[in-house]
Amino acid sequence: MRKRVAAVVGTRPEAIKLGVVVEALHAEPWAEVAVVGTGQHGAVVDDVLALFGAAVDRRVALGAPDGLTGLASGLLGGLGAEFAAHRPDLVLVQGDTTSALAGALAAYLAGVPVAHVEAGLRSYDALPFPEEANRRMIAPLAALHLAPTPRAAENLLAERIPAEQVVVTGNTVIDALFRMGGGTPRERPLVVVTAHRRESWGEPLRRVARVVTRLARTYPDIDLLVATHMNPAVREIFEQETYGLPTIECAPPMPYQQFVRTLTTASLVITDSGGVQEEAASLRLPLLIMRETTERGEALHSASTHLVGTDEELIFKSAAAVLDVARPGRTARTPRPCVFGDGKAADRTVRACGWLLGMRERPAEFHPME
């Protein structure tokens, strides 16, 4: 008898990291999978899922929620009704979004087991907000914890999650990265900048934008691409601070495949994104993390990765150390297995879900290369 699996997807990161899992589930004879869309990122989610031959099967109607509280309550009610109507055998949530938390809680209250993809990431800090709280609240609700790294698994075990509920899979974003291909070789060095974290809105982002301006003026022979966020306030800050500088491009949110192909040709990445940290590690890119702490501490094992916060002078000096020796031109880098994954996380995830439901053997776990 086939098992019904509901995958909750509301944001672009969820679509990237669950798209490969949904694709793998479709190939399983025991699985009947439905993608439940929660709508935060709209058509962007549809475009990403299409890269993996997937699509939203059912949508939760949200209306226009007011802030995080309205979003959380609307999602909880909508997903509760969804699970009551369709009675899945397993609910799959990913990461630390509000939709992941609402999906986990709605499933738990409905008596449906929850599998949490990317479980166990911890900063043990109030930031990032609200992600750190979300993922810590999901943990006691889940029946299966799909940890991306041994470090994440250790965090769960320290919180007294039973060891038999934890499977180290690698991160599915590396699977997605392997699928996207490389970009066109560049004649000039490229710096890619992404900044979107809620705690950076306002003055911290202005400091970052000023750094971008300083870099453009100090290094006129490099190009800087600022991949802006869907929030117009974030985009406006960069456009105001960098106006008129010809080597800076403030690009609207890029399709995922286009962004990855651009990333493969970069000489330096400056970001506050968790997913970009993982992608940069696989591509062996010099990386500056614009946060005070990171739940992906494995990235810091690389000598070319540094935590810089939003300190203007520290970001500039750290970037200059890379750009002073950057070579003109860059052929596309090829992603490789790294501390975050080896491109087989989706297969391990699907096998683990099948094991939980009595349909498959428990998978061998991911062991990163040192």
C-alpha positions as CSV (number, residue, x, y, z in Angstrom):
1,M,0.0,0.0,0.0
2,R,1.4,3.4,-1.0
3,K,2.1,6.0,1.7
4,R,0.9,9.6,1.3
5,V,3.7,12.2,1.9
6,A,2.9,15.9,2.1
7,A,5.9,18.3,1.5
8,V,5.3,21.8,2.8
9,V,6.9,24.5,0.6
10,G,6.4,28.2,1.0
11,T,9.7,29.9,0.2
12,R,12.5,29.8,-2.3
13,P,15.0,28.1,0.0
14,E,12.4,25.4,0.8
15,A,11.8,24.8,-2.9
16,I,15.5,24.5,-3.6
17,K,16.2,22.1,-0.8
18,L,13.0,20.1,-1.0
19,G,12.7,20.1,-4.8
20,V,15.3,17.3,-5.2
21,V,13.6,15.3,-2.4
22,V,10.2,15.6,-4.1
23,E,11.8,14.5,-7.4
24,A,13.3,11.4,-5.6
25,L,10.0,10.6,-3.9
26,H,8.2,10.6,-7.2
27,A,10.5,7.7,-8.3
28,E,9.6,5.6,-5.2
29,P,6.9,3.0,-5.8
30,W,5.8,3.2,-2.2
31,A,5.3,7.0,-2.1
32,E,2.4,9.2,-3.2
33,V,3.8,12.7,-2.7
34,A,1.9,16.0,-2.8
35,V,3.6,19.4,-2.5
36,V,1.5,21.8,-0.3
37,G,2.3,25.4,-1.2
38,T,1.9,28.1,1.4
39,G,2.6,31.0,-0.8
40,Q,5.1,33.3,0.8
41,H,7.3,33.5,-2.3
42,G,4.6,32.9,-4.9
43,A,5.6,32.1,-8.4
44,V,9.3,32.0,-7.5
45,V,8.6,28.7,-5.7
46,D,6.9,27.3,-8.8
47,D,9.9,28.2,-11.0
48,V,12.4,26.5,-8.7
49,L,10.3,23.4,-8.3
50,A,10.0,23.1,-12.1
51,L,13.8,22.7,-12.3
52,F,13.3,19.3,-10.6
53,G,10.2,18.3,-12.4
54,A,8.0,19.1,-9.5
55,A,5.0,21.4,-8.9
56,V,2.7,22.6,-6.2
57,D,-0.2,20.2,-6.0
58,R,-2.4,22.0,-3.4
59,R,-2.2,25.5,-2.1
60,V,-3.1,26.9,1.3
61,A,-5.0,30.2,1.0
62,L,-3.5,32.8,3.2
63,G,-5.0,36.1,2.2
64,A,-2.8,39.0,3.4
65,P,-1.4,38.1,6.8
66,D,-0.1,41.0,8.9
67,G,3.5,40.3,10.1
68,L,4.9,37.1,11.5
69,T,2.1,36.5,13.9
70,G,-0.5,36.7,11.2
71,L,1.5,34.5,8.9
72,A,2.1,31.9,11.5
73,S,-1.6,31.7,12.6
74,G,-2.8,31.7,9.1
75,L,-0.5,28.9,8.1
76,L,-1.3,26.8,11.1
77,G,-5.0,27.0,10.4
78,G,-4.7,26.4,6.7
79,L,-2.3,23.5,7.1
80,G,-4.4,22.0,9.8
81,A,-7.4,22.0,7.5
82,E,-5.2,20.5,4.7
83,F,-4.0,17.6,6.8
84,A,-7.4,16.9,8.1
85,A,-8.8,16.8,4.6
86,H,-6.1,14.6,3.0
87,R,-4.7,12.6,6.0
88,P,-1.0,12.2,4.9
89,D,1.0,9.4,6.4
90,L,4.0,11.7,6.7
91,V,4.6,15.5,6.6
92,L,7.9,16.7,5.3
93,V,9.2,20.2,6.4
94,Q,12.5,21.8,5.6
95,G,14.7,24.2,7.6
96,D,13.5,27.0,9.9
97,T,10.9,29.0,8.1
98,T,7.5,30.0,9.5
99,S,5.9,27.6,7.1
100,A,8.2,24.8,8.4
101,L,7.2,25.5,12.0
102,A,3.5,25.8,11.1
103,G,3.6,22.6,9.1
104,A,5.3,20.6,11.9
105,L,2.9,21.9,14.5
106,A,-0.2,21.3,12.4
107,A,1.0,17.8,11.6
108,Y,1.8,17.0,15.2
109,L,-1.6,18.2,16.4
110,A,-3.2,16.0,13.7
111,G,-1.3,13.0,14.9
112,V,0.8,12.8,11.7
113,P,4.5,12.0,12.0
114,V,6.9,14.8,10.9
115,A,10.2,14.4,9.0
116,H,12.4,17.5,9.4
117,V,14.9,18.1,6.6
118,E,18.0,20.1,7.7
119,A,17.4,19.4,11.4
120,G,19.8,20.3,14.2
121,L,21.2,23.6,13.0
122,R,21.8,25.8,16.0
123,S,23.4,29.2,16.7
124,Y,22.3,29.0,20.4
125,D,21.7,32.7,20.2
126,A,18.6,34.9,19.7
127,L,19.7,35.4,16.1
128,P,18.9,34.6,13.4
129,F,15.4,35.8,14.1
130,P,13.0,34.0,13.9
131,E,14.8,31.1,12.4
132,E,16.7,29.9,15.5
133,A,13.5,29.8,17.5
134,N,11.6,28.1,14.7
135,R,14.0,25.2,14.3
136,R,14.3,24.6,18.0
137,M,10.6,24.5,18.3
138,I,10.3,22.0,15.4
139,A,12.7,19.5,17.1
140,P,10.3,18.1,19.8
141,L,7.5,17.8,17.2
142,A,9.5,15.7,14.7
143,A,9.6,11.9,14.5
144,L,12.5,11.9,12.1
145,H,15.4,14.4,12.2
146,L,17.3,14.5,8.9
147,A,20.5,16.2,10.0
148,P,22.7,17.7,7.3
149,T,26.0,17.2,9.1
150,P,27.4,15.2,12.1
151,R,27.6,18.5,14.0
152,A,23.9,19.1,13.5
153,A,23.2,15.5,14.7
154,E,25.3,16.1,17.8
155,N,23.2,19.2,18.6
156,L,20.1,17.1,18.5
157,L,21.6,14.3,20.7
158,A,22.6,16.9,23.2
159,E,19.0,18.0,23.3
160,R,18.0,14.4,24.2
161,I,16.5,13.6,20.8
162,P,16.7,9.8,20.6
163,A,19.6,8.6,18.4
164,E,17.4,6.3,16.4
165,Q,15.3,9.3,15.2
166,V,18.4,11.1,13.8
167,V,19.8,10.3,10.3
168,V,22.8,12.3,8.9
169,T,22.0,12.8,5.2
170,G,24.1,15.7,4.0
171,N,22.4,18.9,2.8
172,T,20.1,18.7,-0.1
173,V,21.2,22.1,-1.4
174,I,24.4,20.4,-2.6
175,D,22.3,18.0,-4.6
176,A,20.6,20.9,-6.2
177,L,23.9,22.7,-6.8
178,F,25.3,19.7,-8.6
179,R,22.4,19.9,-11.1
180,M,22.6,23.5,-12.1
181,G,25.7,23.6,-14.3
182,G,28.4,26.3,-14.6
183,G,28.5,29.9,-15.8
184,T,30.2,31.6,-18.8
185,P,33.9,32.4,-18.1
186,R,34.4,36.0,-17.1
187,E,37.1,38.5,-18.2
188,R,37.1,40.4,-14.9
189,P,37.0,39.3,-11.3
190,L,33.4,39.2,-9.9
191,V,32.3,39.8,-6.3
192,V,28.8,38.5,-5.5
193,V,27.0,40.1,-2.6
194,T,23.7,38.9,-1.1
195,A,22.1,40.4,2.0
196,H,18.6,39.8,3.2
197,R,18.5,38.8,7.0
198,R,15.9,40.6,9.0
199,E,18.4,41.6,11.7
200,S,20.4,43.4,9.0
201,W,17.6,45.7,7.8
202,G,18.2,49.4,8.2
203,E,21.6,50.8,9.2
204,P,23.5,47.4,9.1
205,L,22.5,47.1,5.4
206,R,23.6,50.7,4.8
207,R,27.0,49.8,6.1
208,V,27.2,46.9,3.7
209,A,26.1,49.1,0.8
210,R,28.8,51.6,1.7
211,V,31.4,48.8,1.6
212,V,30.3,47.8,-1.8
213,T,30.7,51.4,-2.9
214,R,34.2,51.5,-1.4
215,L,35.2,48.3,-3.2
216,A,34.0,49.6,-6.5
217,R,36.0,52.8,-6.1
218,T,39.1,51.1,-4.8
219,Y,39.1,48.2,-7.4
220,P,37.8,49.7,-10.7
221,D,38.8,46.6,-12.6
222,I,36.4,44.2,-10.8
223,D,32.6,43.8,-11.1
224,L,30.3,43.7,-8.2
225,L,26.9,42.0,-8.4
226,V,24.4,42.7,-5.6
227,A,21.7,40.1,-5.8
228,T,18.9,42.0,-4.1
229,H,16.1,40.7,-2.0
230,M,12.4,40.6,-2.8
231,N,11.8,43.1,0.0
232,P,11.8,46.5,-1.8
233,A,13.3,48.2,1.3
234,V,16.4,46.1,1.0
235,R,16.8,46.8,-2.7
236,E,16.3,50.5,-2.3
237,I,19.1,50.8,0.3
238,F,21.6,49.3,-2.2
239,E,20.3,51.3,-5.1
240,Q,20.6,54.6,-3.2
241,E,24.1,54.0,-1.8
242,T,25.6,52.6,-5.1
243,Y,23.9,54.9,-7.6
244,G,26.0,55.9,-10.6
245,L,28.8,53.5,-10.1
246,P,29.2,51.6,-13.4
247,T,30.8,48.4,-12.1
248,I,28.0,47.7,-9.6
249,E,24.9,45.9,-10.7
250,C,22.0,45.8,-8.3
251,A,20.1,42.9,-9.8
252,P,16.5,41.9,-8.9
253,P,16.1,38.4,-7.4
254,M,17.6,36.0,-9.9
255,P,16.2,32.7,-11.0
256,Y,18.0,30.0,-9.0
257,Q,19.8,28.4,-11.9
258,Q,21.0,31.8,-13.2
259,F,22.3,32.7,-9.7
260,V,24.2,29.4,-9.2
261,R,25.8,29.7,-12.6
262,T,26.9,33.3,-11.8
263,L,28.2,32.1,-8.4
264,T,30.4,29.5,-10.1
265,T,32.4,32.3,-11.8
266,A,32.8,34.5,-8.7
267,S,36.2,35.5,-7.1
268,L,34.6,36.4,-3.8
269,V,31.2,36.0,-2.1
270,I,29.9,38.3,0.6
271,T,26.6,37.0,2.1
272,D,24.4,36.6,5.1
273,S,22.6,33.6,3.5
274,G,22.8,30.1,5.0
275,G,22.3,28.4,1.6
276,V,25.0,30.5,-0.1
277,Q,27.4,29.5,2.7
278,E,26.8,25.9,1.8
279,E,27.1,26.5,-2.0
280,A,30.3,28.5,-1.6
281,A,31.9,25.7,0.4
282,S,31.1,23.2,-2.4
283,L,32.5,25.6,-5.0
284,R,35.6,26.3,-2.8
285,L,34.9,30.1,-3.0
286,P,36.4,32.7,-0.7
287,L,33.6,33.7,1.6
288,L,32.8,36.5,4.0
289,I,29.8,35.8,6.2
290,M,28.0,39.0,7.3
291,R,26.7,37.6,10.6
292,E,28.0,37.6,14.2
293,T,27.6,33.9,14.4
294,T,26.7,31.0,12.1
295,E,24.8,27.8,12.7
296,R,26.9,26.4,9.8
297,G,30.2,26.4,11.7
298,E,31.6,23.8,9.4
299,A,32.2,26.5,6.9
300,L,34.7,28.2,9.1
301,H,37.0,25.1,8.8
302,S,38.1,26.7,5.5
303,A,40.9,29.3,5.7
304,S,39.2,31.4,3.1
305,T,35.9,31.8,5.1
306,H,35.5,34.5,7.7
307,L,32.8,35.8,10.0
308,V,32.7,39.6,9.5
309,G,29.3,40.7,10.7
310,T,28.2,44.1,9.3
311,D,31.4,45.9,10.4
312,E,32.2,48.2,7.5
313,E,36.0,48.2,8.1
314,L,36.3,44.5,8.7
315,I,34.3,43.6,5.6
316,F,36.4,46.0,3.5
317,K,39.8,44.7,4.8
318,S,38.7,41.1,4.5
319,A,37.5,41.6,0.9
320,A,40.7,43.6,0.0
321,A,42.8,40.7,1.1
322,V,41.1,38.5,-1.5
323,L,40.9,41.1,-4.3
324,D,44.5,42.2,-4.0
325,V,45.5,38.8,-5.4
326,A,42.5,38.1,-7.6
327,R,43.4,37.1,-11.1
328,P,41.6,38.7,-14.1
329,G,39.1,36.3,-15.6
330,R,37.5,33.3,-14.0
331,T,36.4,30.0,-15.5
332,A,33.4,28.4,-13.8
333,R,34.1,26.3,-10.8
334,T,32.7,22.8,-10.5
335,P,30.9,21.9,-7.3
336,R,32.5,19.1,-5.3
337,P,31.6,17.1,-2.2
338,C,32.3,19.1,0.9
339,V,31.5,19.3,4.7
340,F,27.9,20.0,3.8
341,G,27.1,17.2,1.4
342,D,28.1,15.0,-1.5
343,G,25.1,15.2,-3.8
344,K,23.3,12.2,-2.4
345,A,21.3,13.8,0.4
346,A,18.0,13.5,-1.3
347,D,18.4,9.7,-1.8
348,R,19.3,9.3,1.9
349,T,16.3,11.5,2.9
350,V,13.9,9.4,0.9
351,R,15.3,6.2,2.2
352,A,15.0,7.5,5.8
353,C,11.4,8.5,5.2
354,G,10.7,5.1,3.8
355,W,12.4,3.5,6.8
356,L,10.2,5.5,9.2
357,L,7.1,4.3,7.3
358,G,8.3,0.6,7.2
359,M,8.9,0.7,3.5
360,R,12.7,0.8,3.2
361,E,15.8,0.0,5.1
362,R,17.5,2.7,7.1
363,P,20.1,4.4,4.9
364,A,23.9,4.5,5.4
365,E,24.7,8.0,6.8
366,F,26.7,10.8,5.3
367,H,30.3,11.2,6.4
368,P,31.9,14.4,5.2
369,M,35.4,14.4,3.7
370,E,37.9,16.0,5.9
